[in-house]
């Protein structure tokens, strides 16, 4: 990858999907790889942090219900 990546537009396509817009903006011969490398660089620099929702192991049933009802964002982690 050479040169600076252009900013990604967060405007959804007419179908409501973000993927086509992001792929067009990423450019290059392999847009998915371009996005992956950019995300990893941002994470390494501390500017991108994953969304993690933690539940105690005793609340595993509540965590499962949250997943089933799409009440979570990012990863769900059960902690002992």
VEXDREN-2710 file (C-alpha; in Angstrom, 1 decimal):
% VEXDREN-2710
k/r/px/py/pz
1/UNK/0.0/0.0/0.0
2/UNK/1.5/3.4/-1.0
3/UNK/0.4/6.9/-0.1
4/UNK/-2.2/8.0/2.4
5/UNK/-5.6/6.4/2.3
6/UNK/-8.5/8.8/1.6
7/UNK/-11.0/9.3/4.4
8/UNK/-13.9/6.8/4.3
9/UNK/-17.4/8.3/3.8
10/UNK/-19.9/7.1/6.3
11/UNK/-22.8/7.7/4.0
12/UNK/-24.7/4.5/3.3
13/UNK/-25.5/3.4/-0.3
14/UNK/-29.1/3.6/-1.5
15/UNK/-29.6/0.0/-0.4
16/UNK/-28.6/1.0/3.1
17/UNK/-25.4/-1.1/3.0
18/UNK/-22.0/0.5/4.0
19/UNK/-19.9/-2.1/2.3
20/UNK/-20.1/-0.8/-1.3
21/UNK/-19.2/2.7/-0.2
22/UNK/-16.3/1.5/1.9
23/UNK/-14.9/-0.7/-0.8
24/UNK/-15.0/2.1/-3.4
25/UNK/-13.3/4.5/-1.0
26/UNK/-10.6/2.0/0.0
27/UNK/-9.6/1.5/-3.6
28/UNK/-6.5/-0.4/-4.6
29/UNK/-6.3/-3.9/-6.2
30/UNK/-7.6/-5.5/-3.0
31/UNK/-10.0/-3.1/-1.1
32/UNK/-10.7/-5.5/1.7
33/UNK/-7.0/-5.9/2.5
34/UNK/-6.6/-2.1/2.3
35/UNK/-9.3/-1.7/4.9
36/UNK/-7.8/-4.5/7.1
37/UNK/-4.4/-2.9/7.1
38/UNK/-5.8/0.5/7.8
39/UNK/-7.8/-0.8/10.7
40/UNK/-4.9/-2.7/12.2
41/UNK/-2.7/0.5/11.9
42/UNK/-5.3/2.6/13.6
43/UNK/-5.7/-0.1/16.4
44/UNK/-1.9/-0.2/16.9
45/UNK/-1.8/3.6/17.2
46/UNK/-4.5/3.4/19.8
47/UNK/-7.0/5.4/17.7
48/UNK/-9.3/2.4/17.2
49/UNK/-10.6/0.3/20.1
50/UNK/-12.9/-2.7/19.7
51/UNK/-16.3/-2.6/21.2
52/UNK/-16.5/-5.2/24.0
53/UNK/-19.4/-5.9/26.3
54/UNK/-18.5/-7.9/29.3
55/UNK/-20.7/-10.2/31.4
56/UNK/-19.9/-12.1/34.5
57/UNK/-20.0/-15.9/33.9
58/UNK/-22.9/-16.1/36.4
59/UNK/-24.9/-13.9/34.0
60/UNK/-24.3/-16.1/30.9
61/UNK/-28.1/-16.5/30.4
62/UNK/-28.4/-12.7/30.3
63/UNK/-25.5/-12.4/27.8
64/UNK/-27.2/-15.0/25.6
65/UNK/-30.5/-13.2/25.7
66/UNK/-28.7/-9.9/24.8
67/UNK/-27.1/-11.6/21.8
68/UNK/-30.4/-13.2/20.7
69/UNK/-32.3/-9.9/20.9
70/UNK/-29.4/-8.0/19.2
71/UNK/-28.9/-5.9/22.4
72/UNK/-25.2/-6.0/22.1
73/UNK/-22.6/-4.1/20.1
74/UNK/-19.2/-5.6/19.2
75/UNK/-17.9/-8.7/21.0
76/UNK/-19.4/-10.3/24.0
77/UNK/-17.1/-11.7/26.6
78/UNK/-18.0/-13.9/29.6
79/UNK/-15.6/-13.3/32.5
80/UNK/-15.0/-15.8/35.3
END
